[in-house]
Amino acid sequence: MSRAPDSFLIEVRGEPAFLCHSDQRVLIAMERGGASVIPVGCRRGGCGACRVRVIEGEYAVGKMSIRYVTQDEASRGLVLACCLQPASDLVLELAPSPRCAFQPGRA
């Protein structure tokens, strides 16, 4: 029997928190939960609109464009929320990319 995914609390500093399952990407959980705290772009790791910094917590990330998150930035907790999966509760802060030419919307 398969185990249900864990649920974690995601807090973006200064904004209401929302829940995300361990098998979900943070941006998708935010949209499904009706929150609109992180800018939304391509939803595939290619535009940099949803760039955030992980302040606290454990996580995994999928493939991200190095144009918007370099290896050095990733080592300092910068990630794209559309590629971010929690492994614990997370505290995030928005970290807009200076290289992002995309004009993001909000979920």
MIBAVEX-669887 format. One record per residue: residue in three letters; x, y, z of N, C-alpha, C in turn. Coordinates in steps of 0.1 Angstrom, whole numbers, padded with zeros to 4 digits, always signed. Atoms other than C-alpha are relative to their C-alpha. Layout:
<nodes>
ALAXYZXYZXYZ ...
</nodes>
This chain:
<nodes>
MET+0009-0012+0000+0000+0000+0000+0009+0012+0000 SER-0008-0012+0000+0014+0034-0009-0004+0010+0011 ARG+0002-0010-0011+0018+0061+0017-0004+0013-0006 ALA+0005-0013+0005+0000+0094+0013+0012+0010+0002 PRO-0011-0010-0001+0023+0124+0007-0001+0008+0013 ASP+0000-0009-0012+0033+0145+0037-0005+0014-0005 SER+0003-0013+0003+0019+0180+0039+0008+0010+0008 PHE-0008-0009-0007+0040+0210+0048-0005+0014-0001 LEU+0004-0014+0000+0034+0246+0057+0010+0009-0007 ILE-0009-0009+0008+0049+0271+0032-0004+0015+0004 GLU+0002-0014-0004+0053+0307+0045+0009+0008-0009 VAL-0008-0010+0007+0064+0335+0022-0001+0012+0009 ARG-0001-0011-0010+0076+0363+0045-0010+0011-0003 GLY+0010-0011+0001+0048+0388+0052-0013-0003-0007 GLU+0012+0004+0007+0021+0368+0034-0006-0012+0007 PRO+0006+0011-0007-0004+0342+0045+0006-0013-0005 ALA-0006+0013+0003+0009+0306+0046-0010-0009-0007 PHE+0008+0010+0007-0004+0277+0025+0006-0013+0002 LEU-0004+0013-0001-0001+0240+0025+0005-0006-0014 CYS-0006+0007+0012+0020+0219+0000+0003-0014+0003 HIS-0004+0014-0002+0023+0182-0003+0014-0003-0005 SER-0014+0003+0003+0057+0166-0006+0001-0004-0015 ASP+0000+0004+0014+0048+0154-0042-0005+0011-0009 GLN+0005-0012+0007+0037+0189-0053+0011+0010-0001 ARG-0008-0012+0001+0056+0219-0066-0006+0011+0008 VAL+0005-0011-0009+0053+0249-0043-0010+0010-0008 LEU+0008-0010+0008+0039+0272-0071-0014-0006-0003 ILE+0013+0006+0003+0012+0247-0080-0009-0001+0012 ALA+0007+0001-0012+0002+0242-0044-0006+0014+0004 MET+0005-0014-0002-0001+0280-0040-0012+0003-0008 GLU+0011-0003+0009-0023+0283-0070-0013-0008+0004 ARG+0012+0009-0003-0046+0254-0060-0006+0004+0014 GLY+0005-0004-0013-0048+0268-0025-0007+0014+0000 GLY+0006-0013+0002-0060+0302-0038+0008+0011+0005 ALA-0009-0010-0004-0030+0321-0025+0006+0007-0013 SER-0006-0007+0011-0014+0347-0047+0012+0008+0005 VAL-0011-0007-0007+0019+0355-0030+0013+0000-0008 ILE-0012+0001+0008+0045+0344-0056-0004+0003-0015 PRO+0003-0002+0014+0046+0358-0092+0000-0012-0008 VAL+0002+0012+0009+0036+0333-0119+0004+0004-0014 GLY-0004-0001+0014+0052+0329-0153-0003-0012-0008 CYS+0002+0012+0009+0058+0299-0175-0003-0013+0007 ARG+0002+0012-0008+0055+0273-0147+0008-0012-0003 ARG-0009+0011+0004+0083+0252-0162+0015+0002+0003 GLY-0014-0002-0003+0115+0267-0148+0008+0008-0010 GLY-0008-0007+0011+0124+0288-0179-0001+0015+0000 CYS+0001-0015+0002+0114+0324-0172+0005+0008+0012 GLY-0006-0007-0012+0126+0333-0136-0010+0008+0007 ALA+0010-0009-0007+0093+0350-0126-0002-0004+0014 CYS+0003+0005-0014+0088+0328-0095+0012-0002+0009 ARG-0012+0002-0007+0123+0331-0081-0002+0004+0015 VAL+0001-0002-0014+0124+0328-0043+0013-0005+0007 ARG-0011+0005-0008+0150+0323-0016-0006-0009+0011 VAL+0004+0008-0012+0146+0294+0009+0008+0004+0012 ILE-0007-0004-0012+0153+0308+0043+0001-0011+0010 GLU+0000+0012-0009+0144+0277+0063-0007-0011-0006 GLY+0006+0013+0004+0136+0241+0056+0008-0008-0010 GLU-0006+0010+0009+0145+0211+0035-0008-0001-0013 TYR+0007+0000+0013+0136+0208-0002+0008-0007-0010 ALA-0007+0005+0012+0144+0193-0036-0005+0010-0011 VAL+0003-0008+0011+0144+0212-0069+0002-0008-0013 GLY-0001+0006+0013+0138+0201-0105+0009+0009-0008 LYS-0008-0007+0010+0156+0214-0136-0005+0015-0001 MET+0002-0015+0001+0159+0253-0136+0009+0006-0010 SER-0008-0007+0009+0172+0276-0162+0012+0007+0007 ILE-0012-0007-0006+0208+0287-0153+0000+0015-0003 ARG+0001-0014+0003+0199+0320-0169-0006+0008+0012 TYR+0007-0007-0011+0177+0328-0138+0004-0005+0013 VAL-0005+0005-0013+0193+0307-0111+0013-0007-0003 THR-0014+0006+0003+0231+0301-0114+0002-0011+0011 GLN-0003+0010-0010+0247+0272-0095+0004+0007+0013 ASP-0004-0007-0013+0262+0297-0070-0013+0005+0007 GLU+0013-0004-0006+0227+0312-0064-0008-0011+0006 ALA+0007+0012-0005+0212+0278-0060+0006-0005+0013 SER-0007+0004-0012+0238+0270-0034-0003+0009+0012 ARG+0004-0009-0010+0226+0300-0015-0015+0001+0003 GLY+0014+0001-0002+0190+0289-0015-0010+0007-0010 LEU+0009-0006+0010+0177+0307-0046-0005-0011-0009 VAL+0006+0011+0008+0153+0285-0065-0012+0006-0007 LEU+0013-0004+0006+0122+0288-0088-0011-0008+0006 ALA+0011+0007-0007+0090+0280-0070-0007-0010-0008 CYS+0006+0010+0009+0077+0261-0100+0007-0013-0001 CYS-0008+0012-0001+0105+0236-0095+0003-0005+0014 LEU-0003+0003-0014+0105+0235-0057-0009-0009+0006 GLN+0009+0010-0007+0092+0205-0038+0005+0000+0015 PRO-0004-0001-0014+0092+0207+0000+0003-0014+0006 ALA-0003+0012-0008+0107+0180+0023-0003+0003+0015 SER+0004-0005-0013+0097+0200+0054-0008+0013-0001 ASP+0006-0013+0001+0079+0232+0063+0011+0009-0005 LEU-0009-0009+0006+0095+0261+0044-0003+0014+0003 VAL+0001-0014+0000+0101+0298+0049+0007+0006-0012 LEU-0005-0006+0012+0106+0317+0017-0001+0015+0000 GLU+0001-0015+0003+0112+0353+0006+0001+0001-0015 LEU-0001-0003+0014+0106+0367-0029+0014+0005-0003 ALA-0013-0004+0004+0138+0371-0048+0000+0002-0015 PRO+0001-0002+0014+0130+0386-0082+0013+0000-0007 SER-0013+0000+0008+0156+0380-0109+0002+0013-0008 PRO-0003-0012+0007+0172+0411-0123+0001-0003-0015 ARG-0001+0004+0014+0175+0391-0156-0013-0004-0006 CYS+0013+0004+0005+0138+0383-0159-0007+0011-0008 ALA+0007-0010+0009+0123+0402-0189-0015-0003+0000 PHE+0014+0004+0000+0090+0383-0184-0008+0009+0010 GLN+0009-0008-0010+0062+0404-0168-0010-0010+0006 PRO+0008+0010-0006+0047+0379-0144-0014+0005+0004 GLY+0013-0003-0006+0011+0377-0134+0000-0006+0014 ARG+0001+0007-0013-0001+0364-0100-0011-0010-0001 ALA+0010+0011+0000-0020+0332-0094-0013+0005+0007 
</nodes>
